[in-house]
Structure formats: C-alpha cells, structure tokens
C-alpha cells in the first residue's frame, strides 16, 4: 500500500541501521569515546538512519552539525549525503539543505579545534571532508535518480507508441478488409445470384429429363451454398467474426435446401455426398476415437478436404478419390488421395495456383502442417496434420528497431493500460548511445538541458574534488615540514641568541603537526613567547612523541626545552 514499507524494505532498513550504528560506535571508540557516549552515538546513528527517508533535509543538517563534536557520526554522514540527493525533491530545498549542512559542519569543526592561527587551514580541510563525504555522494545520487526517472518516462512513452502503432495497423487492416468484402459482395454475389436464378429456371423446365433435372438441382444447391459461404466470408472480413447465422445448430450436408454448409469435420460427409451426387467415386473412412478439435483447426480440416476435392475435380476428372480421417493420439490427420485418370491429366484447366499454398498457410497458423504432392502409386495426395488443442499464439514481430527498443532499462514489463509490454533483457550499461537516445526522446529542450546540467555538475564536482585533494595533500606535506625539526637543529641553537637568529634557522611552526602542543610540557617562563616544534626522530616509547620548545623574551632566546608528550 502507498506509504507503507514492504517486508523487504523493513529488513533492509533495519540491517542498514545496525551497520551504521556499529560503524558509529567503532569510530567513536577509536577517537577516544567510551562508556555511555558510545551507546548514545550508536543509538542516535541508528535512529537518524531510519528517519533519513521521511526527513531527509532535516536529518542531513542535524547530523552535519553534530558530526564535528561526535566523530562517530562520520560514516552516517556519507549515507545521509547519498540519500538526500534523491529524497529531497525540490532543487531549491536540496541546495538550501546542503549549504546549511556545510556551514554547520565547517563551523562546528572550527569551534571544536579552535586555533586562531590556523583557521583557514582547518576550514579548508573541513571543506574537503564535506565535499568528499557528503556533497559528492548527494550529487551523484541525484543525477542517477534523474536519469533513471527520464529513462522510465521514455520507456512508458515507447510502450504507448507501440500500442498506438498496433491500433493504427489494425485500423488500416480493417479498412482494407472492408474494401475487399465490398468488392466480393458486388462482383461474386451478382454472378452467383445469376447462376442460382438460371439453374432454378432450368429445374422447372418441362423439356428436361429426370437426370438433367437432378444435375440442375445439384448446381442450384451448390450456387445457393456458395452465396451463403460468400456472405459468411464477407461478414468475417468486415467485422472480424463469423455471421450469427453461419453456424447452424445441427450440421447439415453441403448442398441442402437451406444453402447452409456444415463447417469442420462434421461437414466433410456433406462434401463427400455432394461429390458422389455429381458422379464422382469418393470413399470416406474414419479411424480412431473421435476427439474434438479447436474451432480454427476444425475449420482448417474442412477446407483441406474441400480444396483437395476441388483440385481432384480439375486435374483428374473421373478418377476415384479416397478421404481418410485419422484421430491419432497426438494429432488429427486428414488425407485425400486421388488416382490417375485413363485419359491422363486434364488440360486447359483454369487455376490460380494458390489453393494448395493457402492450405499450407492455414495449417501453419493453427499449429499444424499440410503436404501436397504426387502419391507413391500414382495420382495425387494431400495430407494435413492438425493439433487438438488451441493454436499457439504467434509471436508478434517487433514494431521498433533493435537499436531503439530501450533494452537497457529494466526487465520488468511496463503497464500502461493494463496490458504488459515486454522490453527485453537489461544489462545496465551506461553507453553514449543510450544517453543520446534519452536526450532526443525527452520532452524537449528542458529535459536535454537537465541531463546536460547533471553531467556538468557531476564532472565539476569530480574535478573540484581532484584539485582540492591535490592541494590538500600538498598543503599537508608543507604543514608537516613547517612544524618539524631534527635533533641536530635543536642542538645548534644556543640560549642567548637573538630571536631573529633563532627563527631564521627554524621553521615557523603553527601548523597541523603542532596543533594542541602549546599547553604541554613544563611551565613556561613568565612573559615569554614560545615556539613549539615536533621532532623528526621517533621516541624510544611508541606512546610518546618528542617535542622541542624555544621561549623568547625581550628579543632573545631565554630557554629551550626537550620533552615528550603522549602520542595523539
């Protein structure tokens, strides 16, 4: 439900909170924290982690302000920076949150390590720390989220275009079918009507004999049946479904007085009876236990027999024909074989040459197959194998090119109007082609500008971090050099020398290497100013660091001391 977390989300959030709490407690302990402070920092980190989705901006600002005083919150600050880049929706609010967090973080760092001689150094290092742990993850996650949202919108748009294209293609096919149906109705319907009228008139002619009347009656029934079949085909072409009167409640033999022809395997006996009435020797045999066929396969079986009989009438008139229907365990087999005529194949036969090819296509569409060719013992053979179940749904051809089908987005189907649209497998490769496709397929210049702005911000942040890291490393090395001397330099300085002579021989001090050493060691001479430097040599004790102190008064060196302090 909207607003509620799934079990998977709850498990993930709890696991992340536990990990963040352990990292916070470990960091705090390494930096000198102990006792209740460790438990408080761990609990606070866990709570803030759970609240980061609901209150992203507030949690980020609060954690950034507490991090200088509670160093254990440092790992949490990285998580919050990444999370805030996505969940702070408004760009203005996100900018305000990151700026406020930066001010509080740097300001808190200055207060925690207050030293007026190195404020700029501390501020610079704190800025680098904030950029690397908070701002860079936030920018990266915000750009990634915007890009994913854009591609998801393009994917939905692509799915909508696919559906619309299918609708346009279907409408075009429907208009063409209606045109074909109208042509068939106007031309064939007129000719069949004339045949039916003339044969009806001949049937009542008194000069015809009984045999002629019977033949004319067969012709009239055939023409009436053809008119009904034409009407059904026209209805299918126009509406996509058979006419309501096309399926009689009980199968009737082909050529009966109603003009209706039973379709499917039930109508095959009618075809055979009509052929026998016309004087052709036709045998029908059924083998196996009868089983129902799918409507499309049942109709295909009827058409195979009908076309095979027509083919035999044309090319082998008078030859005997055998029709066999076999209900095999896995498929229905229909076979029609005609023998050779005594006079040889018929000549000057009018044929379009498409009937047998159409049978193969019709059988393929229902999941079967059809074969037509010379029989082994002479004559001609037509055989079809059709499935009992429903025909498999043919896989639709892709309506877009392979290069533009958004295959790098997701394997989950999109749902636009209730129908899923598959988008193919995903490999999540960030290629230039996909980015260019996203820019071209977006909602105009604003989308392309947003993507370009995101790329620019990410690149600028990366360059800034690299440059700042280089300067920081250089500055740190110089700071260590300016706050450290070796024991030989200490021995070369003698009490009584002028302050200028001593300072010219020694580094200036006052760097990060000497931070916090001013108040250590023995008591200072009253009214004296001292210079404290670290020793380049390591002490005998690993827990202590050697320190040199030079105190000046009235322009002269009045004291120099060498002592050790606990290692920081």
N, C-alpha and C positions, 0 to 999 in steps of 0.2 A: 504494500500500500504506500502511496506517496507520503513522505515524511517519516516513514518507519524503516529501520535498518533490518536487513536480512540477517540470517544466522551467520552467513559467510562474512558479511561486513562487521558484525559484532565481534566475531572471532578475530578477524584481522586487526580491528582497532584495539582490542584488549591486548593482543600479542605485541603490537607496536608500543602501547603504553608501558607494558612491562619492560620491554627492551630499553625504552627511553629512560625509565626510572633506574634501571641498573646502570646505564651509562652515566646518568647524572650522579648517582651515589659514588660510583667509581672515580669519576673525575673530581668530585668534591673531596674525596678521601686523599687522592694523590696531591691535591693542592692544600692540604693541611686541615681539612674539615674532619670532625669526629662527633660521635655521640648522637644527640638528638638532631643536630644540624643535618647529618647525613639522611636521617629518616624524613625530615621535613623537606629537604631538597628533592628526594626521590618521590615522595607523595605529591609535591607540587608539580613536578615534571609530568607525572602520570595524569594528573587532573587537567593540566594545560594541554596535553596531547589529545585528550578526549574532547576538549572544547574547541579544538582548532578549526573544525568544520562549521560549527554553529556560530562562533565569534572569531573569525579569522583575523580581522584587523585589530580588535582589542587584545587578543591573546598575543599577537606579534609585538605590539607596542609594550605591553606589560612585561613580557619576557626579555625584550631588548633592554628595558630599563633596569631589570633585576640582575641580568647576566654579569655586569661588572662586579657586583657585590656577592653574587653566588656563582662562582665559576662553573659549578656543576651543570648549570643550565645551558652551557655552550652547545652540546650535542642537540638539545631540544631546539635551539635557535636555527639550526640547519633545517630541521624538519618543518618548523613553522614558516621559514622563508619559502621553501618549496610549496607548501600547502597554500600559503597566502597568495602566491602567484596565480592560482586557479580559482580559489573560492571567494576572493574579493572581486565582486562582479564589476563595479564601476571603475573605469581607469582613473578618474579623479580621486576616488576614495583610496584606491590602491597606492597612488602616488603620495597622498597625504599620510597613509599608514607607514609606508617605507621611510618617508622623510622624518616623521615623528620618531619612529624606531631608531633611525640613525642618530638623531640629535640626542635622544635619551641614552643610547648606548655609548656614544663617544663622550657625552657629558659625564655619565657615571664612571667611565674609565678614568677621566681626568680627576674626578673627585677621589676615587679610590687610591690612585697613585699620584697624589698631588706633589708637584715639584715645579716651582715657577721657572726654574732654569731649563726645563726640557718639556714645556707644554706642547710645543709644535711636534716634537718627536713622538710623544705619547698619542697626540691627536692623529698624526699620520699613521702610526701603526694600528690604532683602533679603527681608522677608516679602512685600511687594507683588510683587517679582520672582518669588518662588517660587509664589505663588498664581496669577499670570498665566501663567507658562511651564510649570508642572508640574501643580499641583493641578486647575486648571480643565479642561485637556485630559483629565486622567485621569477626573474625574467625568463629563464629557460622554461620553467613550467607554464608560465602564462603564454609564451609563444607556442609551445607544444599543444596547449589546450585550444588556442585559437585555430591552429592548423587542423587539428582533429575535428573541430566543430565545422570548419569550412568544408573539409572533405566529406563529412557526414551529410551536410546540406547538398553538396554536389551529387552524392550517391542517391539521395532521395529524389533529387531533380532528374537524375538519369533514369531511375525507376519509373517516375511519372512519364517521362518521354517514351519509354518502352511501351507503357500501357497505351498512351495516346497513339503511338505508331501502330500498334496492333488494332486499335479501333478504326483508324483511317484505312488500313489494309482490308479490314473486314467490311467496311462500308463500300470500298471500291469493288471487292469481290461480289458483294450483294447487288450492286448496280449492274455489274456485268452479267450476273446470273439472271436478273430480271430482264435484261435485254435479250439474252438467249432464249429465255422462256417465252417472251413475246414473239420472237421470230418463229419458234417452233409452233406456237399456237396458231399463228397466222398462216403459215405455209403448210405444214404437215396436217394440221387439223382440217384445213379446207380439202386437201386431197383425200384424206381418209373418209371425210363425210361424203364426198362424191362417190367413192368406192362403195360405201355402205348403201347409198341410195340406189345406185345402179344394180348392185347384186340383189337388193331387196326386190327391185322391179323384175329382174330375171327369175327370181324364185317363184313368182306367181304367174309367170308366162306359161300358157297352156300348151304351147308348141314344144316345150322341153320335156324330155323323158324323165323317168324316175331317177335314173343315175345322174343325169345332168342337174336335176333339182337338188339332189343330195350334195353334189360338189359345190353348187352355188350357195347352198346353205352354210357349208363349211367356210366358204370365202366370206360370206356376210358376217358370220360369228367372229371370224378372225379379224375383220376390219373393225367391228364394234369393240372387240377386245383391245385392239391396237389403239383405238380412240381413248378408251379408259386408261390404258397404260400411259398414253401421251399426257392425259390430264394429270395423272399422278406425278409424272416427271416434271411437268410444268409447275405443279404445286411445290415440289421439293426445291426446284431451282428458285422459285420466288420467295418462299418462306423458310427454307431450310428443313422442313419437316414434311412428312407424307400427308396427303389429304386424309381427312377423317374417314371418308368412305373407301379408302384404299385398302383397308384390312377387313375383310368380311369376317363375321363371327364364326363361320364354318367354311373350311376350304372347299372351293368349287372347282371342277375341272376346267382347264383352259378351253375357251371357245364355247361356253354355255350361253344360254339365252340372256343372262343378265349382263354379259360382257365383262364380268369380273374374272380375273385370273388369280388363283391362289399363289402366293409367293412362298419361297422357301422350299424345303424338301417335300412339303405337303402338295405343292403344285407340280412336282415332277411327273406324277402319274397323269395329270391333265395334259402335259406336253406330249407324253408318250401316246395317250389316247388320240390326241389331235393328229399326230403323225400317222398313226395307224388308219385313222379315218381318211387321210389323204392318199392312202395306198402304199405307204412305206412299211416295210417289215422291221419292227422295233421290238426288242426284248428288254425287259426290266427285271433286275434281280437285286434283292436286298440281303445283306449278310451281317450277322452280328446283332447284338441287342441295341435297339434304338435308344438314342440319348438325345436330349435337346441341345441345340446349338445356339450360340449367341445370335441375336437378330441380324447383325451385319453379316456374319458367316453363313447363316441360313439363307439369306438373300443371295449371297455370292454363289452358293451351291446351285441355286435355281438358275442364275444367269449363266453359269458354266455349262449346264445341260442344255439350256436354250440356245446358246451360241454354238455349241458343238453340233446340235441337231441342224441348225441353220447352215453351218459350214458343210455338213454332210449332204444336205439337200442341194447345195450349189455345186459342189465339186464331185460328188459321187451319187448322182440321182439313180434311184432304184436299188442301190446296194443295201444289204442288211446292216442294221445298227444294233449294237448291244450297249445297254446302260446298266452299270453296276454301282450300287451304293453300299459301301462297307463301313461299319461302325467299329473301328479299331479301338484298342484300349486307350491310346493317347491322342488320336485324331480321327476325323471323319474323312474318308476317301471317296471321291466320286470319279468314275472312269467311263468314258464313252469311246467306243471303238466302232468304226465302220469299215466294211470290206471294200474290195475293189469292184468296179463295175465291169460288165462284159465288154462294153464299147470303149473302155478307157476313161481317163479323166475328162470331165466336161470342159468344153472350150467356150470362149467368149462369155465368160461369167463376169457380171458386174460386181465388183467387190472393192471396198475401200482399203482393205488390208489392215484394219485397225482392231478388228473384233477380238482375235486371239491375244494380241498385245494388251488390249484392255482387260482381258480376263486375268492375265498375269499381274497387272497393277492392282486390280480389285482384290485378288487373293493376298497380295503383299500387304495391302492396307489393313486387312483383318488379321494379319499374323500368320498367314498360310503361304502356299506356293502353288503354281499351276504350270503344267508342262504340256506342250503340243508338238507332235511330230509323227513321222511315219511309224507304223506298227511293225513288229518283227515279221509277222506272217503276211505282210501286205496290207494295204489300206492306211487308215489314219487313226491316231489315238490322241485323245485329250484327257488328261488326268489332273485332278486338283486335290490337295490335302489341306484341310481347314481345321482350326482348333475348336475345341468345345467351349472353352471359356471366353471371357470378353477379350477383345483385341487389345494389345498393348498400346498405350498412348505413345504416339510418335513424338520424339524429342523435337522441340521447336528449334528452328535454326536461329542463330544469334542475329539480333537486329542491329548490333553495333559492331564496329571493328574490334579485333583483339587488342589493339593498342589503346582503345578508348573505353574499355569496359570496367574501369575502376576496380581492377583485381587486387590492388594493393591496400585496400581499406579494411575489410572485415569479411569473415566467413559467415557471419550471421545474416539471415535474409532480412531485407527491409520490408516493412509492412506499411503500405500507403493507404489502400482502401480495403484491407482485409485479405488481399492476395499476396503471398510472398513472392519476391523477385530475387532469384539467386544471383549473386555477384561473383562467384568463383573463389578459388583459394587465395589466401593472402600471404605475403612474405614480408611485409612491413619494411621494405627497402625505400629509403628516402632518396629518390632519384630526381634529377633536374627535370626530367620529362613530366613526372607527376606534379611537381610544383608548378611548372609552366601550364599544365593542363588545368590545375586548380585556379590559377590566375585567370586564364581565358574563360573558364566556365563559371566564374563567380558572378556576383551581382553588380558588375560594372567597375568603375574606377575605384570606388571606395574599398571594395574587397581587395583588389590588387594592391592598393596603397597600404592597406592594413598589413597584408602579408609582407610587403617590402619594408614597412616600418618595423615589423617584428624582427625581420632578418637584420636590419640595420642596428637595432638596439642590441640584439644578441651579439653581433660582431663587435660593436663598440664596447660592450661590456667585457668581452673577451680580450680585446686589445688593451683596455684600461687595466684589467687585472694583470696581464703580462707585463705591461710597462710599470705598473705600481709594484709588482713583485720584484722586478729588476732593481728599481730604485730602492725598495726596502732592503733587499739583500746587500746592495752597495752601501746604503746608509748604516746598516747593522755592522758590517765589517769595519767601516770607518769609525763607528761608535766604539767598538771593542778596541780598536787601535789607539783611539784618543784617551782611553781610560785605563791603560795598562803599560807598565814598565818592567824591565828585568832587574834582578838584584844588583847588577853592576852599575846601573844608572843610580840606584839608591845610594850605593857606597861612594859614588863620585861626588855627591852633594854633601857639603860640609856646613855645619851650623855657623852662622855669622856672615854667610854670603848674602848679597843683596837679593831682594825678592825678584828683581828683574833678571838677574843672572840665573837664578834657580828656575824660573818659569820658562826662560829661553831654552833650557836643557830638557825640560819635562813637557809631556803632552798637557793639553788644557784641562782634561778631566770633565766632570759634569755630564757624563754620558750614561747610557743604559747599563753599561758594565759596572758603574759605580753607584747606581741608584740604591738608596737606602743605607749607604755606608757612613754618612756624615755623623750620625749619632752613635756610632760604635767605638769601641776601643777605650783607652784610658781617658781621663778627664783632660779637657783642652786648657791651655794657658788662658788666663783671663784677658779678654780684649783682643785675642788673636784670631786671625782668619786662616783656615786650614784647607789644604788641597789633599784629597784622598784618592789614591790610585790603587789598582789591583796589581798583583804580581804575576808575571808571565810564567813563573815556575809553580808547580803544584806542591802543596804542603805535604808533610810526612803523613798526616792524618787525612783520610779521604773525606771526612766530615767537616774539615776546616779549610778555609781559603786564606792565604797570606795577603796582608794589606799593608801599604806604606802610606804614612801621613806626614805632611810637611806643614808646619804652622808658621805664619808670618805676623810680625808686629813692627810698626814704625818703619816699614820698608826693608826689614831684614828677616832672615830665617832664624827663628829663635828655638825651634825644636823639630826634630824628625823622629818618628816612631815606626817600628815594625811590629806588627801583632797579627793575630789570626782571628777570624770570625767564623761562625758556623756557616756551612755551605747552604746557599739558598736553593 
